[in-house]
Amino acid sequence: MRIFSADSIANIIANTPHKRSSVLLPLVTLKAFIFQVLSDDGSCKQAVAGVLIDRIVDGQSATTVNTRPYL
């Protein structure tokens, strides 16, 4: 079952006002939120740590595990 198609998500992101420069872009935030909801722990810290791990695996720079921008 698909809730949003890739095109729908891209359209939402393209038309979102007040975007800021951040590691936690809308799609990354959505992925972290889904991870948080489905995880046993359910904490923001674990969700943000998952984003950090994904960045390292993808060869991107590591960032701090600061949950403040995610809240």
N, CA, C and O atoms as a Tripos MOL2 file, in Angstrom:
@<TRIPOS>MOLECULE
protein
  284   283    71     0     0
PROTEIN
NO_CHARGES

@<TRIPOS>ATOM
      1 N           0.8420   -1.1720    0.0000 N.3       1 MET1
      2 CA          0.0000    0.0000    0.0000 C.3       1 MET1
      3 C           0.8930    1.2430    0.0000 C.2       1 MET1
      4 O           1.8090    1.3500    0.8150 O.2       1 MET1
      5 N           0.6310    2.1580   -0.8920 N.am      2 ARG2
      6 CA          1.3700    3.4140   -0.9600 C.3       2 ARG2
      7 C           0.5030    4.5340   -0.4200 C.2       2 ARG2
      8 O          -0.6310    4.7330   -0.8560 O.2       2 ARG2
      9 N           1.0540    5.2540    0.5300 N.am      3 ILE3
     10 CA          0.3420    6.4040    1.0660 C.3       3 ILE3
     11 C           0.6360    7.6230    0.2080 C.2       3 ILE3
     12 O          -0.2740    8.3580   -0.1740 O.2       3 ILE3
     13 N           1.9190    7.8360   -0.0930 N.am      4 PHE4
     14 CA          2.3440    8.9300   -0.9570 C.3       4 PHE4
     15 C           3.2510    8.3660   -2.0350 C.2       4 PHE4
     16 O           4.1190    7.5390   -1.7540 O.2       4 PHE4
     17 N           3.0550    8.8060   -3.2560 N.am      5 SER5
     18 CA          3.9780    8.4130   -4.3120 C.3       5 SER5
     19 C           5.2240    9.2870   -4.2150 C.2       5 SER5
     20 O           5.2110   10.3320   -3.5630 O.2       5 SER5
     21 N           6.2890    8.8570   -4.8610 N.am      6 ALA6
     22 CA          7.5310    9.6430   -4.8640 C.3       6 ALA6
     23 C           7.2850   11.0190   -5.4770 C.2       6 ALA6
     24 O           7.8480   12.0120   -5.0150 O.2       6 ALA6
     25 N           6.4550   11.0860   -6.5080 N.am      7 ASP7
     26 CA          6.1370   12.3670   -7.1370 C.3       7 ASP7
     27 C           5.3630   13.2790   -6.1870 C.2       7 ASP7
     28 O           5.5980   14.4870   -6.1510 O.2       7 ASP7
     29 N           4.4370   12.6990   -5.4160 N.am      8 SER8
     30 CA          3.6710   13.4940   -4.4530 C.3       8 SER8
     31 C           4.5780   14.0850   -3.3910 C.2       8 SER8
     32 O           4.4490   15.2590   -3.0410 O.2       8 SER8
     33 N           5.5030   13.2730   -2.8720 N.am      9 ILE9
     34 CA          6.4320   13.7540   -1.8560 C.3       9 ILE9
     35 C           7.3280   14.8460   -2.4290 C.2       9 ILE9
     36 O           7.5510   15.8670   -1.7790 O.2       9 ILE9
     37 N           7.8400   14.6430   -3.6320 N.am     10 ALA10
     38 CA          8.6920   15.6510   -4.2710 C.3      10 ALA10
     39 C           7.9190   16.9600   -4.4790 C.2      10 ALA10
     40 O           8.4790   18.0420   -4.3030 O.2      10 ALA10
     41 N           6.6620   16.8660   -4.8440 N.am     11 ASN11
     42 CA          5.8240   18.0460   -5.0440 C.3      11 ASN11
     43 C           5.5880   18.7800   -3.7330 C.2      11 ASN11
     44 O           5.6520   20.0080   -3.6870 O.2      11 ASN11
     45 N           5.3180   18.0370   -2.6670 N.am     12 ILE12
     46 CA          5.1250   18.6520   -1.3450 C.3      12 ILE12
     47 C           6.3910   19.3940   -0.9250 C.2      12 ILE12
     48 O           6.3230   20.5330   -0.4630 O.2      12 ILE12
     49 N           7.5390   18.7520   -1.0840 N.am     13 ILE13
     50 CA          8.8080   19.3620   -0.6900 C.3      13 ILE13
     51 C           9.0920   20.6080   -1.5240 C.2      13 ILE13
     52 O           9.5190   21.6300   -0.9870 O.2      13 ILE13
     53 N           8.8590   20.5290   -2.8230 N.am     14 ALA14
     54 CA          9.1270   21.6660   -3.7100 C.3      14 ALA14
     55 C           8.2470   22.8610   -3.3770 C.2      14 ALA14
     56 O           8.6480   24.0020   -3.6050 O.2      14 ALA14
     57 N           7.0630   22.6230   -2.8460 N.am     15 ASN15
     58 CA          6.1190   23.7000   -2.5660 C.3      15 ASN15
     59 C           6.0060   24.0470   -1.0840 C.2      15 ASN15
     60 O           5.0590   24.7140   -0.6690 O.2      15 ASN15
     61 N           6.9650   23.5980   -0.2960 N.am     16 THR16
     62 CA          6.9540   23.9010    1.1310 C.3      16 THR16
     63 C           7.6510   25.2330    1.3750 C.2      16 THR16
     64 O           8.8250   25.3880    1.0370 O.2      16 THR16
     65 N           6.9400   26.1960    1.9600 N.am     17 PRO17
     66 CA          7.5830   27.4730    2.2540 C.3      17 PRO17
     67 C           8.4740   27.3690    3.4910 C.2      17 PRO17
     68 O           8.3950   26.3990    4.2440 O.2      17 PRO17
     69 N           9.2970   28.3500    3.6850 N.am     18 HIS18
     70 CA         10.1280   28.4760    4.8780 C.3      18 HIS18
     71 C          11.1080   27.3140    5.0310 C.2      18 HIS18
     72 O          11.3220   26.8230    6.1400 O.2      18 HIS18
     73 N          11.6910   26.8820    3.9410 N.am     19 LYS19
     74 CA         12.7210   25.8470    4.0300 C.3      19 LYS19
     75 C          13.9820   26.4620    4.6130 C.2      19 LYS19
     76 O          14.2960   27.6220    4.3470 O.2      19 LYS19
     77 N          14.6970   25.6900    5.3990 N.am     20 ARG20
     78 CA         15.9460   26.1600    5.9580 C.3      20 ARG20
     79 C          17.0630   25.2090    5.5540 C.2      20 ARG20
     80 O          16.8140   24.0660    5.1700 O.2      20 ARG20
     81 N          18.2670   25.6830    5.6440 N.am     21 SER21
     82 CA         19.4120   24.8530    5.3210 C.3      21 SER21
     83 C          19.6860   23.9420    6.5120 C.2      21 SER21
     84 O          20.0210   24.4110    7.6000 O.2      21 SER21
     85 N          19.5430   22.6600    6.3010 N.am     22 SER22
     86 CA         19.6680   21.7210    7.4040 C.3      22 SER22
     87 C          19.9590   20.3310    6.8740 C.2      22 SER22
     88 O          19.6580   20.0140    5.7230 O.2      22 SER22
     89 N          20.5480   19.5060    7.7260 N.am     23 VAL23
     90 CA         20.7200   18.0930    7.3970 C.3      23 VAL23
     91 C          19.3540   17.4180    7.3690 C.2      23 VAL23
     92 O          19.1170   16.4930    6.5930 O.2      23 VAL23
     93 N          18.4690   17.8950    8.2260 N.am     24 LEU24
     94 CA         17.1400   17.2920    8.3440 C.3      24 LEU24
     95 C          16.1770   17.9110    7.3310 C.2      24 LEU24
     96 O          15.2440   18.6320    7.6860 O.2      24 LEU24
     97 N          16.4320   17.6080    6.0740 N.am     25 LEU25
     98 CA         15.5420   18.0430    5.0060 C.3      25 LEU25
     99 C          14.1980   17.3380    5.1620 C.2      25 LEU25
    100 O          14.1140   16.3460    5.8860 O.2      25 LEU25
    101 N          13.1520   17.8170    4.5080 N.am     26 PRO26
    102 CA         11.8270   17.2160    4.7100 C.3      26 PRO26
    103 C          11.7820   15.7050    4.5090 C.2      26 PRO26
    104 O          11.1610   15.0070    5.3100 O.2      26 PRO26
    105 N          12.4100   15.1880    3.4850 N.am     27 LEU27
    106 CA         12.3660   13.7490    3.2290 C.3      27 LEU27
    107 C          13.1480   12.9740    4.2950 C.2      27 LEU27
    108 O          12.7340   11.8890    4.7030 O.2      27 LEU27
    109 N          14.2750   13.5290    4.7440 N.am     28 VAL28
    110 CA         15.0670   12.8990    5.8030 C.3      28 VAL28
    111 C          14.2680   12.9030    7.1040 C.2      28 VAL28
    112 O          14.2690   11.9170    7.8410 O.2      28 VAL28
    113 N          13.5890   14.0090    7.3830 N.am     29 THR29
    114 CA         12.7630   14.0960    8.5880 C.3      29 THR29
    115 C          11.6300   13.0880    8.5470 C.2      29 THR29
    116 O          11.3320   12.4500    9.5570 O.2      29 THR29
    117 N          11.0000   12.9390    7.4020 N.am     30 LEU30
    118 CA          9.9290   11.9550    7.2560 C.3      30 LEU30
    119 C          10.4500   10.5430    7.4960 C.2      30 LEU30
    120 O           9.8090    9.7460    8.1820 O.2      30 LEU30
    121 N          11.6040   10.2400    6.9350 N.am     31 LYS31
    122 CA         12.2120    8.9230    7.1310 C.3      31 LYS31
    123 C          12.5380    8.6920    8.6110 C.2      31 LYS31
    124 O          12.2890    7.6110    9.1430 O.2      31 LYS31
    125 N          13.0960    9.7150    9.2720 N.am     32 ALA32
    126 CA         13.4240    9.6010   10.6970 C.3      32 ALA32
    127 C          12.1590    9.4040   11.5280 C.2      32 ALA32
    128 O          12.1500    8.6160   12.4740 O.2      32 ALA32
    129 N          11.1030   10.1140   11.1760 N.am     33 PHE33
    130 CA          9.8420    9.9780   11.9110 C.3      33 PHE33
    131 C           9.2670    8.5710   11.7730 C.2      33 PHE33
    132 O           8.8190    7.9810   12.7560 O.2      33 PHE33
    133 N           9.2800    8.0420   10.5670 N.am     34 ILE34
    134 CA          8.7740    6.6820   10.3520 C.3      34 ILE34
    135 C           9.6260    5.6840   11.1280 C.2      34 ILE34
    136 O           9.0950    4.7600   11.7420 O.2      34 ILE34
    137 N          10.9520    5.8670   11.1020 N.am     35 PHE35
    138 CA         11.8500    5.0120   11.8730 C.3      35 PHE35
    139 C          11.5160    5.1000   13.3610 C.2      35 PHE35
    140 O          11.4730    4.0830   14.0520 O.2      35 PHE35
    141 N          11.2810    6.3150   13.8490 N.am     36 GLN36
    142 CA         10.9710    6.5170   15.2640 C.3      36 GLN36
    143 C           9.6820    5.8110   15.6640 C.2      36 GLN36
    144 O           9.6250    5.1510   16.7010 O.2      36 GLN36
    145 N           8.6580    5.9490   14.8470 N.am     37 VAL37
    146 CA          7.3610    5.3490   15.1500 C.3      37 VAL37
    147 C           7.4460    3.8250   15.1410 C.2      37 VAL37
    148 O           6.8020    3.1650   15.9570 O.2      37 VAL37
    149 N           8.2210    3.2700   14.2430 N.am     38 LEU38
    150 CA          8.2910    1.8160   14.1060 C.3      38 LEU38
    151 C           9.3270    1.1630   15.0250 C.2      38 LEU38
    152 O           9.3450   -0.0610   15.1570 O.2      38 LEU38
    153 N          10.1830    1.9590   15.6580 N.am     39 SER39
    154 CA         11.2260    1.3730   16.4970 C.3      39 SER39
    155 C          10.6860    0.9970   17.8800 C.2      39 SER39
    156 O           9.6750    1.5310   18.3370 O.2      39 SER39
    157 N          11.3750    0.0800   18.5210 N.am     40 ASP40
    158 CA         10.9970   -0.3200   19.8800 C.3      40 ASP40
    159 C          11.2350    0.8020   20.8760 C.2      40 ASP40
    160 O          10.4590    0.9810   21.8150 O.2      40 ASP40
    161 N          12.3060    1.5580   20.6720 N.am     41 ASP41
    162 CA         12.6820    2.6270   21.5960 C.3      41 ASP41
    163 C          11.7470    3.8340   21.4560 C.2      41 ASP41
    164 O          11.2420    4.3470   22.4550 O.2      41 ASP41
    165 N          11.5230    4.2770   20.2430 N.am     42 GLY42
    166 CA         10.6220    5.3950   19.9740 C.3      42 GLY42
    167 C          11.1520    6.7640   20.3580 C.2      42 GLY42
    168 O          10.3860    7.7260   20.4130 O.2      42 GLY42
    169 N          12.4510    6.8700   20.6250 N.am     43 SER43
    170 CA         12.9970    8.1570   21.0560 C.3      43 SER43
    171 C          13.4820    8.9980   19.8780 C.2      43 SER43
    172 O          13.8410    8.4760   18.8220 O.2      43 SER43
    173 N          13.4820   10.3180   20.0890 N.am     44 CYS44
    174 CA         14.0170   11.2400   19.0900 C.3      44 CYS44
    175 C          15.5120   10.9890   18.8970 C.2      44 CYS44
    176 O          16.0190   11.0230   17.7760 O.2      44 CYS44
    177 N          16.2040   10.7370   20.0000 N.am     45 LYS45
    178 CA         17.6550   10.5390   19.9390 C.3      45 LYS45
    179 C          18.0010    9.3620   19.0360 C.2      45 LYS45
    180 O          18.9450    9.4450   18.2500 O.2      45 LYS45
    181 N          17.2520    8.2700   19.1360 N.am     46 GLN46
    182 CA         17.5260    7.1070   18.2960 C.3      46 GLN46
    183 C          17.1900    7.4120   16.8330 C.2      46 GLN46
    184 O          17.9030    6.9700   15.9320 O.2      46 GLN46
    185 N          16.1200    8.1580   16.5940 N.am     47 ALA47
    186 CA         15.7500    8.5180   15.2190 C.3      47 ALA47
    187 C          16.8290    9.3750   14.5740 C.2      47 ALA47
    188 O          17.1920    9.1490   13.4190 O.2      47 ALA47
    189 N          17.3440   10.3600   15.3090 N.am     48 VAL48
    190 CA         18.3980   11.2330   14.7850 C.3      48 VAL48
    191 C          19.7060   10.4560   14.6160 C.2      48 VAL48
    192 O          20.4560   10.7000   13.6710 O.2      48 VAL48
    193 N          19.9780    9.5260   15.5280 N.am     49 ALA49
    194 CA         21.1650    8.6780   15.3890 C.3      49 ALA49
    195 C          21.0750    7.8470   14.1150 C.2      49 ALA49
    196 O          22.0900    7.6150   13.4570 O.2      49 ALA49
    197 N          19.8750    7.3950   13.7580 N.am     50 GLY50
    198 CA         19.6780    6.6570   12.5090 C.3      50 GLY50
    199 C          20.0070    7.5180   11.2950 C.2      50 GLY50
    200 O          20.5780    7.0270   10.3210 O.2      50 GLY50
    201 N          19.6490    8.8000   11.3490 N.am     51 VAL51
    202 CA         19.9880    9.7340   10.2690 C.3      51 VAL51
    203 C          21.5070    9.8660   10.1730 C.2      51 VAL51
    204 O          22.0660    9.8570    9.0760 O.2      51 VAL51
    205 N          22.1720    9.9880   11.3210 N.am     52 LEU52
    206 CA         23.6230   10.0990   11.3520 C.3      52 LEU52
    207 C          24.2900    8.8660   10.7480 C.2      52 LEU52
    208 O          25.2350    8.9880    9.9690 O.2      52 LEU52
    209 N          23.8070    7.7010   11.1010 N.am     53 ILE53
    210 CA         24.3570    6.4530   10.5580 C.3      53 ILE53
    211 C          24.1750    6.3980    9.0490 C.2      53 ILE53
    212 O          25.0960    6.0150    8.3280 O.2      53 ILE53
    213 N          22.9880    6.7800    8.5610 N.am     54 ASP54
    214 CA         22.7380    6.7960    7.1140 C.3      54 ASP54
    215 C          23.7190    7.7320    6.4040 C.2      54 ASP54
    216 O          24.2340    7.4010    5.3360 O.2      54 ASP54
    217 N          23.9780    8.9080    7.0040 N.am     55 ARG55
    218 CA         24.9180    9.8590    6.3950 C.3      55 ARG55
    219 C          26.3230    9.2740    6.3140 C.2      55 ARG55
    220 O          26.9900    9.4050    5.2880 O.2      55 ARG55
    221 N          26.7740    8.6360    7.3780 N.am     56 ILE56
    222 CA         28.1120    8.0510    7.3950 C.3      56 ILE56
    223 C          28.2280    6.9370    6.3620 C.2      56 ILE56
    224 O          29.2240    6.8570    5.6420 O.2      56 ILE56
    225 N          27.2160    6.0800    6.2870 N.am     57 VAL57
    226 CA         27.2130    4.9760    5.3210 C.3      57 VAL57
    227 C          27.2410    5.5140    3.8910 C.2      57 VAL57
    228 O          27.8620    4.9150    3.0130 O.2      57 VAL57
    229 N          26.5630    6.6530    3.6570 N.am     58 ASP58
    230 CA         26.5270    7.2610    2.3220 C.3      58 ASP58
    231 C          27.7600    8.0980    2.0110 C.2      58 ASP58
    232 O          27.8390    8.7120    0.9470 O.2      58 ASP58
    233 N          28.7420    8.1300    2.9490 N.am     59 GLY59
    234 CA         29.9670    8.8730    2.7060 C.3      59 GLY59
    235 C          29.8410   10.3660    2.9480 C.2      59 GLY59
    236 O          30.7110   11.1310    2.5330 O.2      59 GLY59
    237 N          28.7780   10.7940    3.6110 N.am     60 GLN60
    238 CA         28.5940   12.2110    3.9150 C.3      60 GLN60
    239 C          29.2270   12.5280    5.2680 C.2      60 GLN60
    240 O          29.5680   11.6270    6.0340 O.2      60 GLN60
    241 N          29.3760   13.8090    5.5440 N.am     61 SER61
    242 CA         29.9890   14.2010    6.8130 C.3      61 SER61
    243 C          29.0820   13.8420    7.9820 C.2      61 SER61
    244 O          27.8550   13.8660    7.8840 O.2      61 SER61
    245 N          29.7230   13.5140    9.0730 N.am     62 ALA62
    246 CA         28.9710   13.2050   10.2970 C.3      62 ALA62
    247 C          28.5260   14.5180   10.9300 C.2      62 ALA62
    248 O          29.2430   15.5170   10.8840 O.2      62 ALA62
    249 N          27.3740   14.5050   11.5020 N.am     63 THR63
    250 CA         26.8500   15.6680   12.2140 C.3      63 THR63
    251 C          26.6560   15.2900   13.6740 C.2      63 THR63
    252 O          26.7750   14.1210   14.0410 O.2      63 THR63
    253 N          26.3660   16.2590   14.4850 N.am     64 THR64
    254 CA         26.1170   15.9450   15.8840 C.3      64 THR64
    255 C          24.7550   15.2740   16.0140 C.2      64 THR64
    256 O          23.8680   15.4810   15.1870 O.2      64 THR64
    257 N          24.6050   14.4880   17.0370 N.am     65 VAL65
    258 CA         23.3220   13.8430   17.2960 C.3      65 VAL65
    259 C          22.5340   14.7980   18.1930 C.2      65 VAL65
    260 O          22.3480   14.5590   19.3860 O.2      65 VAL65
    261 N          22.0820   15.8810   17.5790 N.am     66 ASN66
    262 CA         21.3180   16.9010   18.2800 C.3      66 ASN66
    263 C          19.8570   16.7500   17.8570 C.2      66 ASN66
    264 O          19.5260   16.8940   16.6800 O.2      66 ASN66
    265 N          19.0060   16.4640   18.8040 N.am     67 THR67
    266 CA         17.5890   16.2380   18.4580 C.3      67 THR67
    267 C          16.8140   17.5450   18.3210 C.2      67 THR67
    268 O          15.6790   17.5230   17.8450 O.2      67 THR67
    269 N          17.3690   18.6580   18.7110 N.am     68 ARG68
    270 CA         16.6510   19.9360   18.7050 C.3      68 ARG68
    271 C          16.0420   20.2730   17.3420 C.2      68 ARG68
    272 O          14.8570   20.6030   17.2980 O.2      68 ARG68
    273 N          16.7830   20.2090   16.2190 N.am     69 PRO69
    274 CA         16.1600   20.5390   14.9310 C.3      69 PRO69
    275 C          15.0460   19.5650   14.5270 C.2      69 PRO69
    276 O          14.1660   19.9180   13.7420 O.2      69 PRO69
    277 N          15.0870   18.3480   15.0600 N.am     70 TYR70
    278 CA         14.0890   17.3340   14.7040 C.3      70 TYR70
    279 C          12.7800   17.5490   15.4420 C.2      70 TYR70
    280 O          11.7230   17.1440   14.9590 O.2      70 TYR70
    281 N          12.8390   18.1850   16.6130 N.am     71 LEU71
    282 CA         11.6360   18.3570   17.4320 C.3      71 LEU71
    283 C          10.6450   19.2760   16.8180 C.2      71 LEU71
    284 O           9.5840   19.5140   17.3950 O.2      71 LEU71
@<TRIPOS>BOND
     1     1     2 1
     2     2     3 1
     3     3     4 2
     4     3     5 am
     5     5     6 1
     6     6     7 1
     7     7     8 2
     8     7     9 am
     9     9    10 1
    10    10    11 1
    11    11    12 2
    12    11    13 am
    13    13    14 1
    14    14    15 1
    15    15    16 2
    16    15    17 am
    17    17    18 1
    18    18    19 1
    19    19    20 2
    20    19    21 am
    21    21    22 1
    22    22    23 1
    23    23    24 2
    24    23    25 am
    25    25    26 1
    26    26    27 1
    27    27    28 2
    28    27    29 am
    29    29    30 1
    30    30    31 1
    31    31    32 2
    32    31    33 am
    33    33    34 1
    34    34    35 1
    35    35    36 2
    36    35    37 am
    37    37    38 1
    38    38    39 1
    39    39    40 2
    40    39    41 am
    41    41    42 1
    42    42    43 1
    43    43    44 2
    44    43    45 am
    45    45    46 1
    46    46    47 1
    47    47    48 2
    48    47    49 am
    49    49    50 1
    50    50    51 1
    51    51    52 2
    52    51    53 am
    53    53    54 1
    54    54    55 1
    55    55    56 2
    56    55    57 am
    57    57    58 1
    58    58    59 1
    59    59    60 2
    60    59    61 am
    61    61    62 1
    62    62    63 1
    63    63    64 2
    64    63    65 am
    65    65    66 1
    66    66    67 1
    67    67    68 2
    68    67    69 am
    69    69    70 1
    70    70    71 1
    71    71    72 2
    72    71    73 am
    73    73    74 1
    74    74    75 1
    75    75    76 2
    76    75    77 am
    77    77    78 1
    78    78    79 1
    79    79    80 2
    80    79    81 am
    81    81    82 1
    82    82    83 1
    83    83    84 2
    84    83    85 am
    85    85    86 1
    86    86    87 1
    87    87    88 2
    88    87    89 am
    89    89    90 1
    90    90    91 1
    91    91    92 2
    92    91    93 am
    93    93    94 1
    94    94    95 1
    95    95    96 2
    96    95    97 am
    97    97    98 1
    98    98    99 1
    99    99   100 2
   100    99   101 am
   101   101   102 1
   102   102   103 1
   103   103   104 2
   104   103   105 am
   105   105   106 1
   106   106   107 1
   107   107   108 2
   108   107   109 am
   109   109   110 1
   110   110   111 1
   111   111   112 2
   112   111   113 am
   113   113   114 1
   114   114   115 1
   115   115   116 2
   116   115   117 am
   117   117   118 1
   118   118   119 1
   119   119   120 2
   120   119   121 am
   121   121   122 1
   122   122   123 1
   123   123   124 2
   124   123   125 am
   125   125   126 1
   126   126   127 1
   127   127   128 2
   128   127   129 am
   129   129   130 1
   130   130   131 1
   131   131   132 2
   132   131   133 am
   133   133   134 1
   134   134   135 1
   135   135   136 2
   136   135   137 am
   137   137   138 1
   138   138   139 1
   139   139   140 2
   140   139   141 am
   141   141   142 1
   142   142   143 1
   143   143   144 2
   144   143   145 am
   145   145   146 1
   146   146   147 1
   147   147   148 2
   148   147   149 am
   149   149   150 1
   150   150   151 1
   151   151   152 2
   152   151   153 am
   153   153   154 1
   154   154   155 1
   155   155   156 2
   156   155   157 am
   157   157   158 1
   158   158   159 1
   159   159   160 2
   160   159   161 am
   161   161   162 1
   162   162   163 1
   163   163   164 2
   164   163   165 am
   165   165   166 1
   166   166   167 1
   167   167   168 2
   168   167   169 am
   169   169   170 1
   170   170   171 1
   171   171   172 2
   172   171   173 am
   173   173   174 1
   174   174   175 1
   175   175   176 2
   176   175   177 am
   177   177   178 1
   178   178   179 1
   179   179   180 2
   180   179   181 am
   181   181   182 1
   182   182   183 1
   183   183   184 2
   184   183   185 am
   185   185   186 1
   186   186   187 1
   187   187   188 2
   188   187   189 am
   189   189   190 1
   190   190   191 1
   191   191   192 2
   192   191   193 am
   193   193   194 1
   194   194   195 1
   195   195   196 2
   196   195   197 am
   197   197   198 1
   198   198   199 1
   199   199   200 2
   200   199   201 am
   201   201   202 1
   202   202   203 1
   203   203   204 2
   204   203   205 am
   205   205   206 1
   206   206   207 1
   207   207   208 2
   208   207   209 am
   209   209   210 1
   210   210   211 1
   211   211   212 2
   212   211   213 am
   213   213   214 1
   214   214   215 1
   215   215   216 2
   216   215   217 am
   217   217   218 1
   218   218   219 1
   219   219   220 2
   220   219   221 am
   221   221   222 1
   222   222   223 1
   223   223   224 2
   224   223   225 am
   225   225   226 1
   226   226   227 1
   227   227   228 2
   228   227   229 am
   229   229   230 1
   230   230   231 1
   231   231   232 2
   232   231   233 am
   233   233   234 1
   234   234   235 1
   235   235   236 2
   236   235   237 am
   237   237   238 1
   238   238   239 1
   239   239   240 2
   240   239   241 am
   241   241   242 1
   242   242   243 1
   243   243   244 2
   244   243   245 am
   245   245   246 1
   246   246   247 1
   247   247   248 2
   248   247   249 am
   249   249   250 1
   250   250   251 1
   251   251   252 2
   252   251   253 am
   253   253   254 1
   254   254   255 1
   255   255   256 2
   256   255   257 am
   257   257   258 1
   258   258   259 1
   259   259   260 2
   260   259   261 am
   261   261   262 1
   262   262   263 1
   263   263   264 2
   264   263   265 am
   265   265   266 1
   266   266   267 1
   267   267   268 2
   268   267   269 am
   269   269   270 1
   270   270   271 1
   271   271   272 2
   272   271   273 am
   273   273   274 1
   274   274   275 1
   275   275   276 2
   276   275   277 am
   277   277   278 1
   278   278   279 1
   279   279   280 2
   280   279   281 am
   281   281   282 1
   282   282   283 1
   283   283   284 2
@<TRIPOS>SUBSTRUCTURE
     1 MET1         2 RESIDUE 1 A MET
     2 ARG2         6 RESIDUE 1 A ARG
     3 ILE3        10 RESIDUE 1 A ILE
     4 PHE4        14 RESIDUE 1 A PHE
     5 SER5        18 RESIDUE 1 A SER
     6 ALA6        22 RESIDUE 1 A ALA
     7 ASP7        26 RESIDUE 1 A ASP
     8 SER8        30 RESIDUE 1 A SER
     9 ILE9        34 RESIDUE 1 A ILE
    10 ALA10       38 RESIDUE 1 A ALA
    11 ASN11       42 RESIDUE 1 A ASN
    12 ILE12       46 RESIDUE 1 A ILE
    13 ILE13       50 RESIDUE 1 A ILE
    14 ALA14       54 RESIDUE 1 A ALA
    15 ASN15       58 RESIDUE 1 A ASN
    16 THR16       62 RESIDUE 1 A THR
    17 PRO17       66 RESIDUE 1 A PRO
    18 HIS18       70 RESIDUE 1 A HIS
    19 LYS19       74 RESIDUE 1 A LYS
    20 ARG20       78 RESIDUE 1 A ARG
    21 SER21       82 RESIDUE 1 A SER
    22 SER22       86 RESIDUE 1 A SER
    23 VAL23       90 RESIDUE 1 A VAL
    24 LEU24       94 RESIDUE 1 A LEU
    25 LEU25       98 RESIDUE 1 A LEU
    26 PRO26      102 RESIDUE 1 A PRO
    27 LEU27      106 RESIDUE 1 A LEU
    28 VAL28      110 RESIDUE 1 A VAL
    29 THR29      114 RESIDUE 1 A THR
    30 LEU30      118 RESIDUE 1 A LEU
    31 LYS31      122 RESIDUE 1 A LYS
    32 ALA32      126 RESIDUE 1 A ALA
    33 PHE33      130 RESIDUE 1 A PHE
    34 ILE34      134 RESIDUE 1 A ILE
    35 PHE35      138 RESIDUE 1 A PHE
    36 GLN36      142 RESIDUE 1 A GLN
    37 VAL37      146 RESIDUE 1 A VAL
    38 LEU38      150 RESIDUE 1 A LEU
    39 SER39      154 RESIDUE 1 A SER
    40 ASP40      158 RESIDUE 1 A ASP
    41 ASP41      162 RESIDUE 1 A ASP
    42 GLY42      166 RESIDUE 1 A GLY
    43 SER43      170 RESIDUE 1 A SER
    44 CYS44      174 RESIDUE 1 A CYS
    45 LYS45      178 RESIDUE 1 A LYS
    46 GLN46      182 RESIDUE 1 A GLN
    47 ALA47      186 RESIDUE 1 A ALA
    48 VAL48      190 RESIDUE 1 A VAL
    49 ALA49      194 RESIDUE 1 A ALA
    50 GLY50      198 RESIDUE 1 A GLY
    51 VAL51      202 RESIDUE 1 A VAL
    52 LEU52      206 RESIDUE 1 A LEU
    53 ILE53      210 RESIDUE 1 A ILE
    54 ASP54      214 RESIDUE 1 A ASP
    55 ARG55      218 RESIDUE 1 A ARG
    56 ILE56      222 RESIDUE 1 A ILE
    57 VAL57      226 RESIDUE 1 A VAL
    58 ASP58      230 RESIDUE 1 A ASP
    59 GLY59      234 RESIDUE 1 A GLY
    60 GLN60      238 RESIDUE 1 A GLN
    61 SER61      242 RESIDUE 1 A SER
    62 ALA62      246 RESIDUE 1 A ALA
    63 THR63      250 RESIDUE 1 A THR
    64 THR64      254 RESIDUE 1 A THR
    65 VAL65      258 RESIDUE 1 A VAL
    66 ASN66      262 RESIDUE 1 A ASN
    67 THR67      266 RESIDUE 1 A THR
    68 ARG68      270 RESIDUE 1 A ARG
    69 PRO69      274 RESIDUE 1 A PRO
    70 TYR70      278 RESIDUE 1 A TYR
    71 LEU71      282 RESIDUE 1 A LEU
